[in-house]
Amino acid sequence: MSSQAIRRCNRIIVCALLFAPLAVVPANAAPEGLRGAMAPAATPAAIADYRRKLRVYQEARAAFEEEATAYWNAIADKRRIRNAKRRERQPVTLDDYVLTHPPLYAGPSRPVNPEPEEEHPPRQRKYIPVVADFLKAAAEQFQFVPQRPRTEAEFKRAYAQVARASGLTKEQAVRVYAFETGGNGNHDMQSGLSSSRPGSRAISTAVGYNQLLTTNSVELLAEQGPDILRALDERAARLSGAQRTVVERKIAAVRRMVAYARSVPDTWSAHAKLADTPKGWAIHALVLDIDVGPLLQTHKLLTSVVFARNKGYTRPLTAAELEMMNLTGDGTGLDMVTMPQAMRERVPTSNFFQRLGYERNPVAIRNNTVAKLLAVTDARMDSNSAKPGARELAAAF
C-alpha cells in the first residue's frame, strides 16, 4: 500500500473513532493485554494430546529426512561419477544418473503447542545492495561514474554490435534476454525490483540483460579484463578531443578494477568474497556503462559457448541450452546440453541441483525432467520474445 493510501486510511480510522458513539464497558472487563495474560492455562489433556501429536510428527519427519538424505547423497555420488568419467573422456550413460524423483514429505504437520513458548526475535535478512549502492561505491572506490545510455535503444544497439562481432547469434542474445528480463528489461534492471510493483525488494544483485551477479562481474573482469581493456583502447583510438579523454579516464578506472579482481585466486568462492565488498560493488557498476556493459553481458554468454566448444561440443547451442549453462553454471549446464533426447525424457532435474536449491525452485520441481525444463524455458522465451523490449533488441541486430 502506498504511503498516501496509508495516510488516507489513518484519517478514516481517526474520524471513525472520533465520531463513534461511546461504548458501554462492563465493569468487570479487562484490557486486551491483561485478558491474554489471564487466559486459562492449557489443560493436562490438551498438553498430553499435543505431546502425542508432536511425537508422531517428529517420527514422520525423521523417517522422511532419512529417506531424503539418502536420496541427495546418491545425487552427489552420481555427480562425482559423471565428473570423473568426463575427465577420463568416458561416455556418460543413463546409469550415471538417479532416475527417481526426490521424496516429498506427506506426513502430519507440526502441531501447535497449547502452552506459551519463548518468543525468538525474527532473523534479520542480509542486506542486498541495489544499483544506487553500486554507483556510490564506484564513485568512492575508483572515482568512476558509468557512462549511461541516453536511451535504452542506444544500449541495445551497443550490445547487439558487440554480441554479433563476438559470434553470438541474434536468436541466442534475444531469447536469453527475453527469458532473463521478461522481454521488457532495461540495462539497469535488477532482479526483484520493478517500477510496476511499488515496494518491491531486490532478491539478488543480478543486473542487466543477462542478469549478472556481483560475483559474475568480478569473475568476468578477472578473466576477460585484458580483452575488455583492449576493446576500450581500440575505441579510444577512434576518438579525439573530449570524447577520447572520457574513454581514457574510463580505461584507467577499469585497469584498477581489473587489478583488484585479479588479486585473488581465479575461483568462484574467492571472487564471491571480493564481490561482497565496496570495491566489488563498484566493479558491478560497470554493467551499467555503455562501453563496458555490453562487453560484460556478451562475455557472460560467450564463455559458455567457448566452454562447450572446448569440451568437444561443436553443435551450435540453442538459446534454451545456453540459458541452462547461464543459470546452472557451465559444467552442470553442459551435462544437460550433451544429453541425448531419449535421456532428457527420463533424467530428473534434481540431478543438477543441490537439495536446498531444488526445494526452493518450483519451476524445476514442476518440470521435473531435463526435457520438460528445456521445453518450459523455450516456451517462456517464445512468449517473451514478442514483447516490445525483445523486439527492439532483435531490430538492433
PEFEN-V684408 format. One record per residue. RES is the residue in one letter. PHI is phi as a letter, one per 20 degrees, with the letter a starting at -180 (none if undefined). OMEGA is omega in radians with two decimals (NA if undefined). D_FIRST is the distance of its C-alpha to the first C-alpha in whole Angstrom. Layout:
BEGIN
res->RES phi->PHI omega->OMEGA d_first->D_FIRST
res->RES phi->PHI omega->OMEGA d_first->D_FIRST
END
This chain:
BEGIN
res->M phi->none omega->-3.13 d_first->0
res->S phi->f omega->3.14 d_first->4
res->S phi->f omega->3.13 d_first->7
res->Q phi->f omega->-3.14 d_first->8
res->A phi->f omega->3.12 d_first->6
res->I phi->f omega->3.12 d_first->7
res->R phi->f omega->-3.14 d_first->10
res->R phi->f omega->3.12 d_first->11
res->C phi->f omega->3.13 d_first->10
res->N phi->f omega->3.14 d_first->12
res->R phi->f omega->3.14 d_first->15
res->I phi->f omega->-3.13 d_first->15
res->I phi->f omega->-3.14 d_first->16
res->V phi->f omega->3.13 d_first->18
res->C phi->f omega->3.14 d_first->20
res->A phi->f omega->3.14 d_first->20
res->L phi->f omega->-3.10 d_first->22
res->L phi->f omega->-3.03 d_first->24
res->F phi->e omega->3.12 d_first->26
res->A phi->f omega->3.08 d_first->26
res->P phi->f omega->3.13 d_first->30
res->L phi->f omega->3.13 d_first->31
res->A phi->e omega->3.07 d_first->31
res->V phi->e omega->-3.11 d_first->34
res->V phi->e omega->3.12 d_first->34
res->P phi->g omega->-3.08 d_first->37
res->A phi->f omega->-3.07 d_first->39
res->N phi->e omega->-3.11 d_first->39
res->A phi->f omega->3.13 d_first->35
res->A phi->d omega->3.07 d_first->34
res->P phi->g omega->-3.06 d_first->30
res->E phi->g omega->-3.11 d_first->28
res->G phi->f omega->-3.12 d_first->28
res->L phi->f omega->3.11 d_first->32
res->R phi->g omega->3.13 d_first->32
res->G phi->f omega->-3.11 d_first->30
res->A phi->f omega->-3.09 d_first->33
res->M phi->e omega->-3.13 d_first->36
res->A phi->g omega->-3.11 d_first->35
res->P phi->f omega->3.12 d_first->38
res->A phi->f omega->3.13 d_first->39
res->A phi->f omega->-3.14 d_first->39
res->T phi->f omega->3.08 d_first->42
res->P phi->g omega->-3.14 d_first->44
res->A phi->f omega->3.13 d_first->44
res->A phi->f omega->3.12 d_first->40
res->I phi->f omega->3.14 d_first->41
res->A phi->f omega->3.13 d_first->44
res->D phi->f omega->3.11 d_first->42
res->Y phi->f omega->-3.10 d_first->39
res->R phi->f omega->3.07 d_first->41
res->R phi->f omega->3.13 d_first->43
res->K phi->f omega->3.13 d_first->40
res->L phi->f omega->3.11 d_first->39
res->R phi->f omega->3.12 d_first->42
res->V phi->f omega->3.12 d_first->42
res->Y phi->f omega->-3.10 d_first->39
res->Q phi->f omega->3.11 d_first->40
res->E phi->f omega->3.13 d_first->43
res->A phi->f omega->3.13 d_first->41
res->R phi->f omega->-3.14 d_first->39
res->A phi->f omega->3.12 d_first->42
res->A phi->f omega->3.11 d_first->44
res->F phi->f omega->-3.13 d_first->41
res->E phi->f omega->3.11 d_first->40
res->E phi->f omega->3.13 d_first->44
res->E phi->f omega->-3.11 d_first->44
res->A phi->f omega->3.13 d_first->41
res->T phi->f omega->3.10 d_first->42
res->A phi->f omega->-3.14 d_first->46
res->Y phi->f omega->-3.06 d_first->44
res->W phi->f omega->2.98 d_first->42
res->N phi->f omega->3.10 d_first->45
res->A phi->f omega->3.08 d_first->47
res->I phi->g omega->-3.13 d_first->44
res->A phi->f omega->3.13 d_first->45
res->D phi->f omega->-3.14 d_first->49
res->K phi->f omega->3.13 d_first->49
res->R phi->f omega->3.11 d_first->47
res->R phi->f omega->3.11 d_first->49
res->I phi->f omega->3.14 d_first->52
res->R phi->f omega->3.13 d_first->51
res->N phi->f omega->3.12 d_first->50
res->A phi->f omega->3.13 d_first->54
res->K phi->f omega->-3.13 d_first->55
res->R phi->f omega->3.09 d_first->53
res->R phi->f omega->3.13 d_first->55
res->E phi->e omega->-3.13 d_first->58
res->R phi->l omega->3.06 d_first->58
res->Q phi->e omega->-3.14 d_first->58
res->P phi->f omega->3.07 d_first->57
res->V phi->e omega->-3.08 d_first->53
res->T phi->d omega->-3.13 d_first->54
res->L phi->f omega->-3.14 d_first->52
res->D phi->f omega->-3.12 d_first->53
res->D phi->e omega->3.10 d_first->51
res->Y phi->c omega->2.95 d_first->48
res->V phi->f omega->-3.00 d_first->47
res->L phi->d omega->3.03 d_first->47
res->T phi->d omega->-3.14 d_first->45
res->H phi->e omega->-3.10 d_first->41
res->P phi->f omega->3.08 d_first->39
res->P phi->f omega->3.09 d_first->39
res->L phi->d omega->3.13 d_first->36
res->Y phi->f omega->-3.12 d_first->36
res->A phi->c omega->-3.12 d_first->37
res->G phi->e omega->-3.11 d_first->38
res->P phi->f omega->3.06 d_first->36
res->S phi->f omega->3.09 d_first->33
res->R phi->f omega->-3.12 d_first->33
res->P phi->f omega->3.13 d_first->34
res->V phi->e omega->-3.14 d_first->32
res->N phi->f omega->-3.14 d_first->34
res->P phi->f omega->3.11 d_first->34
res->E phi->e omega->3.13 d_first->35
res->P phi->f omega->3.14 d_first->33
res->E phi->d omega->3.11 d_first->32
res->E phi->f omega->3.14 d_first->32
res->E phi->e omega->3.11 d_first->28
res->H phi->d omega->3.12 d_first->28
res->P phi->f omega->3.14 d_first->25
res->P phi->f omega->3.14 d_first->23
res->R phi->f omega->-3.12 d_first->24
res->Q phi->f omega->3.11 d_first->23
res->R phi->f omega->3.06 d_first->22
res->K phi->f omega->-3.12 d_first->24
res->Y phi->f omega->3.08 d_first->22
res->I phi->d omega->-3.13 d_first->22
res->P phi->f omega->-3.14 d_first->23
res->V phi->d omega->-3.06 d_first->22
res->V phi->g omega->3.13 d_first->24
res->A phi->g omega->3.10 d_first->23
res->D phi->f omega->-3.14 d_first->25
res->F phi->f omega->3.14 d_first->28
res->L phi->f omega->3.13 d_first->29
res->K phi->f omega->-3.14 d_first->29
res->A phi->f omega->3.13 d_first->31
res->A phi->f omega->-3.14 d_first->33
res->A phi->f omega->-3.07 d_first->34
res->E phi->f omega->-3.01 d_first->35
res->Q phi->e omega->-3.07 d_first->37
res->F phi->c omega->-3.12 d_first->39
res->Q phi->l omega->-3.06 d_first->38
res->F phi->c omega->3.06 d_first->37
res->V phi->c omega->-3.12 d_first->34
res->P phi->g omega->3.06 d_first->34
res->Q phi->e omega->-3.03 d_first->35
res->R phi->e omega->3.11 d_first->32
res->P phi->f omega->3.07 d_first->33
res->R phi->f omega->3.08 d_first->32
res->T phi->c omega->3.09 d_first->31
res->E phi->f omega->3.11 d_first->30
res->A phi->f omega->3.12 d_first->33
res->E phi->f omega->3.11 d_first->35
res->F phi->f omega->3.14 d_first->34
res->K phi->f omega->3.11 d_first->34
res->R phi->f omega->3.12 d_first->38
res->A phi->f omega->3.14 d_first->38
res->Y phi->f omega->-3.13 d_first->37
res->A phi->f omega->-3.14 d_first->39
res->Q phi->f omega->-3.14 d_first->42
res->V phi->f omega->-3.12 d_first->42
res->A phi->f omega->-3.13 d_first->41
res->R phi->f omega->-3.12 d_first->44
res->A phi->f omega->-3.10 d_first->47
res->S phi->e omega->3.10 d_first->46
res->G phi->o omega->3.03 d_first->47
res->L phi->f omega->3.13 d_first->43
res->T phi->e omega->3.08 d_first->43
res->K phi->g omega->-3.12 d_first->41
res->E phi->f omega->3.14 d_first->40
res->Q phi->f omega->-3.06 d_first->39
res->A phi->f omega->-3.05 d_first->37
res->V phi->f omega->-3.08 d_first->35
res->R phi->f omega->3.06 d_first->34
res->V phi->f omega->3.06 d_first->33
res->Y phi->g omega->-3.11 d_first->31
res->A phi->f omega->-3.14 d_first->30
res->F phi->f omega->-3.03 d_first->29
res->E phi->f omega->-3.04 d_first->28
res->T phi->d omega->-3.09 d_first->25
res->G phi->n omega->3.06 d_first->25
res->G phi->n omega->-3.12 d_first->27
res->N phi->c omega->-3.03 d_first->25
res->G phi->f omega->3.06 d_first->24
res->N phi->e omega->-3.11 d_first->25
res->H phi->f omega->-3.12 d_first->28
res->D phi->d omega->3.13 d_first->25
res->M phi->f omega->3.12 d_first->23
res->Q phi->d omega->-3.08 d_first->22
res->S phi->g omega->3.10 d_first->21
res->G phi->n omega->-3.12 d_first->18
res->L phi->e omega->3.14 d_first->16
res->S phi->b omega->3.11 d_first->15
res->S phi->f omega->3.14 d_first->14
res->S phi->e omega->3.14 d_first->13
res->R phi->c omega->3.14 d_first->10
res->P phi->g omega->-3.14 d_first->8
res->G phi->n omega->3.13 d_first->8
res->S phi->f omega->-3.07 d_first->11
res->R phi->c omega->3.03 d_first->14
res->A phi->f omega->3.10 d_first->18
res->I phi->d omega->3.02 d_first->20
res->S phi->a omega->3.11 d_first->23
res->T phi->e omega->-3.08 d_first->25
res->A phi->f omega->-3.10 d_first->26
res->V phi->c omega->2.95 d_first->26
res->G phi->o omega->-3.06 d_first->28
res->Y phi->f omega->3.14 d_first->29
res->N phi->d omega->3.03 d_first->31
res->Q phi->l omega->3.10 d_first->28
res->L phi->f omega->3.01 d_first->30
res->L phi->e omega->3.08 d_first->30
res->T phi->g omega->3.13 d_first->31
res->T phi->f omega->3.07 d_first->34
res->N phi->g omega->-3.10 d_first->35
res->S phi->f omega->3.13 d_first->35
res->V phi->f omega->-3.10 d_first->37
res->E phi->f omega->3.12 d_first->39
res->L phi->f omega->-3.14 d_first->40
res->L phi->f omega->3.11 d_first->41
res->A phi->f omega->-3.03 d_first->43
res->E phi->e omega->-3.07 d_first->45
res->Q phi->d omega->-3.09 d_first->44
res->G phi->g omega->3.14 d_first->45
res->P phi->g omega->3.11 d_first->48
res->D phi->f omega->3.13 d_first->47
res->I phi->f omega->3.11 d_first->44
res->L phi->f omega->3.12 d_first->46
res->R phi->f omega->3.12 d_first->49
res->A phi->f omega->3.11 d_first->47
res->L phi->f omega->3.08 d_first->46
res->D phi->f omega->3.14 d_first->49
res->E phi->f omega->3.11 d_first->50
res->R phi->f omega->-3.14 d_first->48
res->A phi->f omega->-3.11 d_first->49
res->A phi->f omega->-3.14 d_first->52
res->R phi->e omega->-3.08 d_first->51
res->L phi->d omega->3.09 d_first->50
res->S phi->b omega->3.05 d_first->51
res->G phi->m omega->-3.05 d_first->51
res->A phi->f omega->-3.14 d_first->47
res->Q phi->f omega->3.13 d_first->46
res->R phi->f omega->3.13 d_first->48
res->T phi->f omega->3.13 d_first->47
res->V phi->f omega->-3.11 d_first->43
res->V phi->f omega->3.13 d_first->44
res->E phi->f omega->3.06 d_first->47
res->R phi->f omega->3.10 d_first->44
res->K phi->f omega->3.13 d_first->42
res->I phi->g omega->-3.13 d_first->45
res->A phi->f omega->3.13 d_first->45
res->A phi->f omega->-3.14 d_first->42
res->V phi->f omega->3.12 d_first->42
res->R phi->f omega->3.10 d_first->45
res->R phi->f omega->3.11 d_first->44
res->M phi->f omega->3.12 d_first->41
res->V phi->g omega->3.13 d_first->43
res->A phi->f omega->3.12 d_first->46
res->Y phi->f omega->-3.13 d_first->43
res->A phi->f omega->-3.11 d_first->42
res->R phi->e omega->-3.09 d_first->45
res->S phi->e omega->3.14 d_first->46
res->V phi->c omega->3.08 d_first->45
res->P phi->g omega->-3.09 d_first->47
res->D phi->e omega->3.08 d_first->45
res->T phi->c omega->-3.14 d_first->43
res->W phi->f omega->-3.09 d_first->40
res->S phi->f omega->3.12 d_first->39
res->A phi->f omega->3.12 d_first->41
res->H phi->f omega->3.12 d_first->39
res->A phi->f omega->3.11 d_first->36
res->K phi->f omega->3.09 d_first->37
res->L phi->f omega->-3.09 d_first->37
res->A phi->f omega->-3.11 d_first->34
res->D phi->e omega->3.08 d_first->32
res->T phi->c omega->3.08 d_first->33
res->P phi->g omega->3.10 d_first->33
res->K phi->f omega->3.07 d_first->36
res->G phi->f omega->3.06 d_first->34
res->W phi->f omega->-3.13 d_first->31
res->A phi->f omega->3.11 d_first->33
res->I phi->f omega->-3.11 d_first->35
res->H phi->f omega->3.11 d_first->32
res->A phi->f omega->3.11 d_first->31
res->L phi->f omega->3.13 d_first->34
res->V phi->g omega->-3.07 d_first->32
res->L phi->e omega->-3.05 d_first->30
res->D phi->e omega->-3.07 d_first->34
res->I phi->f omega->3.13 d_first->36
res->D phi->e omega->-3.04 d_first->39
res->V phi->e omega->-3.11 d_first->38
res->G phi->g omega->3.11 d_first->35
res->P phi->f omega->3.11 d_first->37
res->L phi->f omega->3.12 d_first->39
res->L phi->f omega->3.13 d_first->37
res->Q phi->g omega->-3.12 d_first->35
res->T phi->f omega->-3.12 d_first->39
res->H phi->f omega->3.13 d_first->40
res->K phi->g omega->3.12 d_first->38
res->L phi->e omega->-3.07 d_first->39
res->L phi->f omega->3.13 d_first->42
res->T phi->f omega->3.09 d_first->43
res->S phi->f omega->3.11 d_first->42
res->V phi->f omega->-3.13 d_first->45
res->V phi->f omega->3.12 d_first->47
res->F phi->g omega->3.14 d_first->47
res->A phi->f omega->-3.13 d_first->48
res->R phi->f omega->-3.14 d_first->51
res->N phi->f omega->3.10 d_first->52
res->K phi->e omega->3.08 d_first->52
res->G phi->n omega->3.13 d_first->54
res->Y phi->e omega->-3.00 d_first->51
res->T phi->e omega->-3.14 d_first->52
res->R phi->f omega->3.13 d_first->51
res->P phi->g omega->3.12 d_first->48
res->L phi->f omega->2.98 d_first->44
res->T phi->f omega->3.14 d_first->42
res->A phi->f omega->3.14 d_first->39
res->A phi->f omega->3.09 d_first->37
res->E phi->f omega->3.11 d_first->40
res->L phi->f omega->3.12 d_first->39
res->E phi->f omega->3.09 d_first->35
res->M phi->f omega->3.11 d_first->37
res->M phi->f omega->3.12 d_first->39
res->N phi->f omega->-3.07 d_first->36
res->L phi->e omega->-2.97 d_first->33
res->T phi->d omega->-3.05 d_first->36
res->G phi->o omega->-3.01 d_first->38
res->D phi->f omega->-3.09 d_first->41
res->G phi->f omega->3.14 d_first->44
res->T phi->f omega->-3.14 d_first->42
res->G phi->f omega->-3.14 d_first->41
res->L phi->f omega->3.06 d_first->44
res->D phi->g omega->3.11 d_first->45
res->M phi->f omega->-3.06 d_first->43
res->V phi->f omega->-3.07 d_first->44
res->T phi->e omega->-3.09 d_first->48
res->M phi->f omega->3.07 d_first->48
res->P phi->f omega->-3.06 d_first->50
res->Q phi->g omega->-3.13 d_first->48
res->A phi->f omega->3.09 d_first->50
res->M phi->f omega->3.10 d_first->49
res->R phi->g omega->-3.12 d_first->45
res->E phi->f omega->-3.01 d_first->45
res->R phi->d omega->-3.02 d_first->46
res->V phi->e omega->3.12 d_first->44
res->P phi->f omega->3.12 d_first->41
res->T phi->f omega->-3.13 d_first->38
res->S phi->g omega->3.13 d_first->38
res->N phi->f omega->-3.02 d_first->41
res->F phi->d omega->-3.10 d_first->39
res->F phi->c omega->2.81 d_first->37
res->Q phi->e omega->-3.04 d_first->37
res->R phi->g omega->-3.06 d_first->36
res->L phi->f omega->3.13 d_first->32
res->G phi->f omega->-3.14 d_first->31
res->Y phi->f omega->-3.07 d_first->32
res->E phi->f omega->3.09 d_first->31
res->R phi->e omega->-3.06 d_first->27
res->N phi->d omega->-3.10 d_first->28
res->P phi->f omega->3.13 d_first->27
res->V phi->f omega->3.13 d_first->29
res->A phi->f omega->-3.14 d_first->32
res->I phi->f omega->-3.13 d_first->32
res->R phi->f omega->-3.13 d_first->32
res->N phi->d omega->-2.81 d_first->34
res->N phi->e omega->2.95 d_first->37
res->T phi->c omega->-3.14 d_first->40
res->V phi->g omega->-3.12 d_first->40
res->A phi->f omega->-3.13 d_first->41
res->K phi->f omega->-3.13 d_first->38
res->L phi->f omega->3.09 d_first->36
res->L phi->f omega->-3.13 d_first->37
res->A phi->f omega->-3.13 d_first->37
res->V phi->f omega->3.08 d_first->33
res->T phi->f omega->3.10 d_first->33
res->D phi->f omega->-3.13 d_first->35
res->A phi->f omega->3.12 d_first->33
res->R phi->f omega->3.08 d_first->30
res->M phi->f omega->3.13 d_first->32
res->D phi->g omega->-3.06 d_first->34
res->S phi->f omega->-3.09 d_first->30
res->N phi->f omega->3.12 d_first->29
res->S phi->f omega->3.13 d_first->32
res->A phi->e omega->-3.10 d_first->32
res->K phi->e omega->-3.01 d_first->28
res->P phi->g omega->-3.12 d_first->29
res->G phi->f omega->3.12 d_first->28
res->A phi->f omega->3.10 d_first->31
res->R phi->f omega->3.11 d_first->33
res->E phi->f omega->3.11 d_first->33
res->L phi->f omega->3.10 d_first->34
res->A phi->f omega->-3.14 d_first->37
res->A phi->f omega->3.14 d_first->38
res->A phi->f omega->3.09 d_first->39
res->F phi->f omega->NA d_first->41
END
